[in-house]
Amino acid sequence: MRSRRNENAVKSFSPGGDGFGLSRREVLTGSIGAGALLALPDLGMGGRLGGRSSKSGRAALQYAFLYGTPDPGPASSGSLVATVYPVSRAGSRAISRAVSPRTSVPVAIKLAAAPVSSPDQAVTALATVDMVHDGARITLTLLDATSAAVAQQGSVTVTGVPQDANVLVTPVFAPGSTIVSMVLAITMPAGKRLVRKADPRTGRLASRSATTWTSHHALAYFDQRDGAITGPFHLSGEPSLALSTAAANSSDLLIWTTREPQPDDPAEIRAQASLSRLTVFPLGSGTARLSVLAPAPWPGGEPHVMLRSGDMARLVRGRDVQVCSARTGEVTELGIPAFTHGRAKPSAITMQARPDGTVFMTKPGAGMAVIADPADSFRTTAHIQFPPPAAPLGAPWSKAVLSPAGDTCYVLGPAATGGLCAYDAGSGKLVGSYSEGRQYAGLYQLPSGTLLAVRPENPRLAFFSSGLSPLGTADTNLYVSAVF
């Protein structure tokens, strides 16, 4: 099935002027499907993008994309907003005049998965699902990272999906390729029945409706050259768990899935429950080139990156790296020594590929961050140790970041003091800190170099220079899960 780009899905308009006579409300409620609201950030609020000054002479402002759950709000699922942020001390002074109290603008709601940025950070993919009369319509929107405009958009309908089904969508970018893969986990009711269950308070038996659910996966591919979608290609009909892990290199899509153990076969549960499967598909194809059993743990949420070699690495159990060959499916497991010593609090571990081919990994519950070289069996080339923060686990997942130059590691401050700290990546020595007693839960470095720290309550957003000088704060109605 091929679905051409929906040319009428989103109309361009000028956010600072009359454009085509469309108001922001008309754009937000336009014909882009019930599953999403899209808008351009209001660039008239004090500055233009790209570091240019506005006509009024105010300091230039930029924005970040925040993904999370509204508090409070009509959308109970994932939402994306764009928030203006300062890039200098002058910008910090301008932000209170130009933006307050409206510091963020809706971009999307009811997303079917967390947004995914392309390897070069040029575009961000948003996936939505709308239930239509003949199935589930999957819409992939590519948002330009510098203008927040919709760069491309395409839809495909998966027929035969009932209205009460659940569809999870995982967009996957392929470095060096124009193809964006979409891994669809489709969970449908397999049977409904009445069961008698005792009320825990009264002990009385009552009849209740129970539903059995089964999941399977399908693939679809969006080609950025012409905006066309191929698929969907339904994978094996055997029931599987909805959670999966997917990554792509320039030629292949790699997917980890786990077959759902069958409750009527205890022997199978004991023998097969811990076994996952790695399947490799040529980009654009629904026919596997390779399928092999993969070692534990089960896929679903573990950090992973594509390496320069075209192989994939995933960080498992918070201490080991599994390097998976896209050519043969062979898996090599390597330990990260800094992550295996001592006892650590539960951690939001992260893994990030760097432009020079190295990998930056963090384990905040242990107060550890390392830079490792995949070309040398993940040998540690830099090791930074810091006091664990007050919130080493939970969203936002990012608790430590490495500067683009790779010379400075920024982390959340110690549990006792909060704030932020900076460490020299080469020596591991503390080179800067800032605290006014606030505890932060997440830390990101934006493309301009500005640091963004996130806290649970408003003002949820705090901006800092690379030297840890405060630049300003902003409110948002989102419980922030990630920043793009």
C-alpha positions in Angstrom: 0.0 0.0 0.0 1.4 3.4 -0.9 0.1 6.7 0.5 1.2 9.9 -1.0 2.0 12.9 1.1 -1.1 14.8 2.2 -0.5 18.1 0.5 -3.5 19.7 2.2 -2.6 18.5 5.7 -0.9 21.7 6.9 -0.9 25.0 5.1 2.1 27.4 5.5 1.4 30.7 7.1 3.2 33.7 8.5 3.2 33.5 12.4 4.0 37.2 12.7 1.6 38.6 10.2 -1.7 38.0 8.4 -0.3 35.2 6.1 -3.2 33.5 4.4 -5.7 35.0 6.9 -5.4 31.9 9.2 -5.6 32.5 12.9 -3.6 30.4 15.3 -6.8 28.7 16.4 -7.7 27.8 12.8 -4.2 26.3 12.3 -4.4 24.4 15.6 -7.8 22.9 14.6 -7.0 22.5 10.9 -7.4 19.4 8.7 -4.4 17.5 10.0 -6.3 14.7 11.7 -7.9 14.4 15.1 -4.7 12.9 16.6 -2.5 16.0 16.5 -2.4 19.8 16.8 0.4 21.5 15.0 1.5 25.1 15.0 4.5 27.3 14.4 6.0 29.0 17.5 5.0 32.7 17.6 8.2 34.2 16.4 6.8 37.7 16.9 7.4 37.4 20.6 10.7 39.2 20.6 13.0 37.6 18.1 13.7 35.6 15.0 15.3 32.2 14.7 18.9 31.5 13.7 20.4 34.1 16.0 19.2 37.1 14.1 17.8 40.1 15.8 14.3 41.2 15.4 13.3 44.5 13.8 12.7 46.0 17.2 16.3 45.4 18.2 15.5 43.1 21.0 18.0 40.3 21.7 17.5 37.2 19.6 15.5 34.4 21.2 15.4 30.7 20.3 13.2 27.8 21.4 13.3 24.2 22.6 10.8 21.5 22.1 9.4 20.0 25.3 7.7 16.6 25.4 5.5 15.5 28.3 2.0 15.3 29.8 -0.1 18.4 30.3 -0.8 19.5 33.9 -3.7 20.1 33.8 -5.0 19.8 30.3 -7.4 18.1 28.0 -4.8 15.8 26.5 -4.0 12.8 28.6 -1.3 11.5 26.2 2.0 12.9 25.1 2.2 16.5 24.0 4.9 18.7 22.4 5.3 22.4 23.0 7.9 24.9 21.8 9.3 27.2 24.5 11.3 30.4 23.9 14.7 30.5 25.6 17.5 33.1 26.0 20.9 32.6 24.4 22.7 35.3 26.3 22.3 37.6 29.4 20.7 40.2 27.1 18.3 37.5 26.0 17.6 36.7 29.6 16.5 40.3 30.2 14.4 40.3 27.1 12.6 37.1 27.8 10.6 38.5 30.7 9.4 41.4 28.6 8.8 39.6 25.3 7.5 36.2 26.3 6.0 36.3 29.8 3.5 35.0 30.7 3.1 33.1 27.5 6.4 31.1 27.3 5.3 28.1 25.3 3.3 27.3 22.2 1.5 24.0 21.4 3.0 22.0 18.6 1.4 18.6 18.9 -0.9 16.6 21.2 -2.0 12.9 21.5 1.3 11.6 20.1 1.5 7.8 19.6 5.1 7.8 20.8 7.8 10.1 22.0 9.3 12.3 19.3 12.5 11.2 17.6 15.2 13.5 16.3 17.3 12.7 13.2 21.0 11.9 13.7 21.9 15.4 12.4 19.2 17.0 14.6 17.8 18.7 11.5 14.2 17.3 11.9 12.1 15.8 14.6 9.6 13.0 13.8 6.1 13.0 15.4 3.7 10.0 15.1 0.0 10.1 15.6 -2.7 7.5 15.3 -6.3 8.2 14.3 -8.9 5.4 14.3 -11.0 5.6 11.1 -13.8 3.5 9.7 -11.5 1.0 8.0 -8.7 0.8 10.5 -5.9 2.9 12.0 -4.5 5.8 10.1 -0.8 6.4 11.0 0.6 9.9 10.3 4.2 10.7 10.4 5.1 14.4 10.6 8.7 15.7 10.1 9.1 19.0 11.9 12.0 21.3 10.9 14.2 21.9 13.9 15.2 25.4 12.9 11.8 26.8 11.9 9.4 24.5 13.6 7.5 24.3 10.3 6.1 21.0 9.0 8.8 19.8 6.5 6.9 16.7 5.3 4.0 14.6 6.3 2.6 11.3 5.2 -0.1 8.9 6.2 -0.9 5.2 5.8 -4.0 3.3 6.9 -3.6 -0.2 8.6 -6.8 -1.9 7.7 -8.6 -4.5 9.9 -7.6 -2.8 13.1 -10.7 -2.5 15.4 -11.6 0.8 17.1 -10.6 -0.4 20.6 -7.1 -1.5 19.5 -3.9 0.2 20.7 -1.2 1.1 18.2 2.3 2.2 19.3 4.5 3.8 16.7 8.3 4.0 16.8 9.9 6.2 14.1 13.5 5.2 13.3 15.9 7.4 11.3 18.6 5.8 9.2 21.9 7.7 9.0 22.9 8.4 5.4 19.4 7.4 4.1 16.3 9.3 3.3 14.1 6.5 4.6 12.4 6.8 8.0 11.2 3.5 9.3 8.0 3.1 11.4 7.8 0.1 13.7 4.1 -0.5 14.6 3.1 -2.5 17.7 -0.6 -3.4 17.1 -2.4 -4.7 20.2 -6.0 -6.0 19.5 -8.6 -7.7 21.7 -8.6 -11.4 21.0 -11.5 -12.4 23.1 -14.0 -11.1 25.6 -15.7 -13.1 28.4 -17.4 -12.7 31.7 -15.5 -13.8 34.8 -16.6 -14.0 38.4 -14.4 -12.2 40.8 -14.7 -11.6 44.6 -15.0 -8.1 45.9 -12.0 -7.6 48.2 -14.1 -5.6 50.7 -17.2 -7.7 50.9 -16.2 -11.1 49.5 -19.2 -11.2 47.2 -18.7 -12.7 43.8 -19.6 -10.4 40.9 -19.5 -10.9 37.1 -17.1 -8.7 35.3 -16.0 -8.3 31.7 -12.5 -9.5 30.9 -10.6 -9.1 27.6 -7.6 -11.0 26.2 -5.2 -9.0 24.2 -2.6 -10.0 21.6 0.1 -8.0 19.9 2.0 -8.2 16.7 4.3 -5.9 14.8 4.2 -4.3 11.3 6.6 -2.1 9.4 6.0 1.0 7.2 8.6 3.2 5.5 8.4 7.0 4.8 10.7 8.2 2.0 11.7 11.8 2.4 12.6 12.2 -1.3 8.9 12.0 -2.4 6.9 11.9 0.8 5.5 8.4 0.0 4.9 5.6 2.4 5.3 1.9 1.6 3.7 -0.7 3.7 2.4 -1.7 6.1 4.2 -5.1 6.2 2.8 -7.3 8.9 5.4 -9.5 10.6 5.0 -13.0 11.9 1.4 -13.7 13.1 2.7 -15.2 16.3 1.7 -13.2 19.4 4.5 -11.0 20.7 5.0 -8.4 23.4 4.3 -4.9 22.3 7.6 -3.5 23.6 10.4 -3.6 21.1 13.7 -2.0 20.3 14.6 -0.7 16.8 17.5 1.1 15.2 18.8 1.5 11.6 22.0 2.0 9.7 22.2 3.3 6.1 20.9 0.0 4.7 19.2 -2.1 7.3 16.5 -1.9 10.0 17.2 -3.9 13.2 14.4 -4.9 15.5 14.4 -6.7 18.8 11.1 -8.4 19.7 10.0 -11.0 22.3 7.5 -13.7 21.7 4.6 -13.6 24.2 4.8 -16.8 26.3 1.7 -18.9 25.9 -0.1 -19.4 29.3 -1.3 -22.9 28.3 2.2 -24.2 28.0 4.3 -23.8 31.2 7.2 -25.6 29.7 7.4 -23.0 26.9 7.2 -20.2 29.5 10.2 -21.7 31.4 12.2 -22.3 28.2 11.4 -19.4 26.0 10.2 -16.5 28.2 13.7 -14.9 28.4 14.6 -15.3 24.7 14.3 -12.3 22.4 14.8 -12.3 18.6 16.9 -9.9 16.5 15.5 -9.5 13.0 17.2 -7.5 10.3 15.2 -6.0 7.3 16.7 -4.2 4.3 15.3 -0.6 4.5 12.0 -0.4 2.7 11.4 -4.2 2.8 9.0 -6.3 4.8 11.0 -9.5 4.2 13.7 -10.2 6.8 17.3 -10.7 5.7 18.3 -12.2 9.0 16.6 -13.5 12.2 18.4 -14.9 15.2 17.8 -15.5 18.9 19.2 -12.6 21.0 20.5 -12.7 24.6 18.6 -11.2 27.5 17.3 -8.8 28.6 14.0 -8.3 26.9 13.9 -5.2 24.6 12.0 -2.1 25.5 13.4 1.2 26.6 17.1 0.3 27.0 19.5 2.9 25.7 21.0 2.1 22.3 23.0 3.8 19.5 24.1 3.0 16.0 27.9 2.9 15.6 30.0 4.1 12.8 30.6 0.4 11.8 26.9 0.0 11.1 26.4 -2.2 14.1 24.2 -1.4 17.0 25.1 -1.1 20.7 22.6 -1.3 23.5 23.3 -0.6 27.2 21.8 -3.4 29.3 21.5 -4.1 33.0 23.1 -0.7 33.7 26.6 -2.1 33.4 27.1 -4.0 30.1 27.1 -3.1 26.4 25.9 -5.5 23.8 27.3 -4.9 20.3 25.1 -6.5 17.7 26.3 -7.1 14.2 23.9 -6.0 11.5 25.6 -8.3 9.0 25.5 -11.6 11.0 23.4 -11.0 14.1 26.3 -11.9 16.3 26.2 -10.3 19.8 29.3 -9.4 21.7 28.8 -8.4 25.4 31.4 -6.0 27.0 31.4 -4.7 30.5 31.8 -1.1 31.5 34.2 -1.2 34.5 33.1 2.1 36.0 29.5 0.9 36.1 30.1 -2.4 37.8 31.8 -1.2 41.1 29.9 -0.4 44.3 26.1 -0.1 44.9 24.1 2.4 42.9 20.7 3.9 43.4 18.2 3.1 40.6 19.4 5.1 37.7 18.2 6.7 34.4 21.1 5.3 32.4 21.7 7.0 29.0 23.9 6.3 26.0 24.7 8.8 23.2 26.8 8.5 20.1 29.2 11.4 19.5 30.4 12.9 16.1 34.0 11.6 16.7 32.7 8.0 17.0 33.0 7.6 20.7 30.0 7.0 23.0 29.0 9.0 26.1 27.2 7.0 28.8 25.9 8.0 32.2 24.7 6.2 35.4 23.7 9.0 37.7 22.7 6.7 40.6 26.3 5.7 40.9 27.6 9.2 40.1 29.4 8.0 37.0 29.8 9.2 33.4 32.2 7.7 30.9 33.4 8.2 27.3 34.1 4.9 25.6 35.7 4.0 22.3 33.6 1.3 20.4 36.5 0.8 18.0 38.6 -0.4 20.9 36.1 -2.8 22.6 34.5 0.1 24.4 37.6 1.0 26.3 37.0 3.9 28.7 38.8 7.0 27.5 37.4 9.4 30.1 35.8 8.8 33.5 33.9 11.4 35.5 32.7 10.8 39.0 30.3 13.0 40.8 27.9 13.0 43.9 24.6 11.3 42.9 21.8 13.9 42.5 18.5 13.8 44.4 16.6 12.4 41.5 18.8 9.9 39.6 15.8 8.0 38.3 12.6 9.1 36.5 11.8 11.6 33.8 13.4 13.5 32.3 15.9 10.7 31.7 18.9 13.0 30.9 20.8 13.8 34.1 24.2 14.6 32.6 25.4 16.0 29.3 28.7 16.3 27.5 29.6 19.6 25.8 29.8 19.4 22.0 33.6 19.8 22.2 33.7 16.9 24.6 35.8 18.7 27.2 33.1 19.5 29.8 30.6 17.2 31.5 27.6 19.0 33.1 25.6 17.1 35.7 22.8 17.7 38.2 24.2 18.9 41.5 24.5 16.8 44.7 21.4 15.8 46.6 22.5 18.0 49.5 22.8 21.2 47.5 21.0 20.8 44.2 21.9 23.1 41.3 24.3 22.1 38.5 28.0 21.1 38.4 30.6 21.1 35.6 33.5 18.7 35.4 36.6 18.6 33.1 36.1 15.5 31.0 39.8 14.9 30.7 40.8 15.2 34.4 37.5 14.5 36.0 38.0 17.6 38.3 35.1 19.9 39.3 35.5 23.2 37.3 32.3 25.0 38.2 29.0 24.8 40.1 25.9 26.8 40.7 23.1 26.4 43.3 20.4 28.4 44.9 19.0 25.4 46.7 16.7 24.1 43.9 16.7 20.5 43.0 16.5 19.7 39.3 15.3 16.4 37.7 16.7 16.7 34.2 19.5 18.4 32.3 19.9 19.1 28.5 22.2 21.2 26.3 20.4 23.0 23.5 22.0 23.5 20.1 23.0 27.1 20.9 25.0 25.8 23.9 22.5 27.0 26.4 21.8 24.5 29.3 18.2 23.7 30.2 17.5 22.3 33.7 14.1 20.9 34.4 12.4 20.7 37.8 9.0 19.1 38.9 7.2 22.4 39.6 7.0 25.8 38.1 9.2 27.5 37.2 10.0 24.1 35.6 12.6 25.4 33.2 15.8 27.1 34.1 18.3 28.3 31.5 22.1 28.6 32.1 25.1 29.6 30.0 27.9 27.1 29.4 29.7 28.7 32.3 26.7 28.0 34.6 25.5 31.6 34.8 21.7 31.8 35.2 19.9 33.2 32.1 16.3 33.0 33.2 13.4 30.8 34.0 10.1 29.9 32.3 6.9 28.1 33.2 5.3 25.3 31.3 2.1 23.3 31.9 3.9 20.0 31.0 5.3 17.4 33.2 8.4 17.3 31.0 9.7 13.9 29.9 12.2 14.9 27.4 13.6 18.0 25.5 14.5 18.2 21.8 
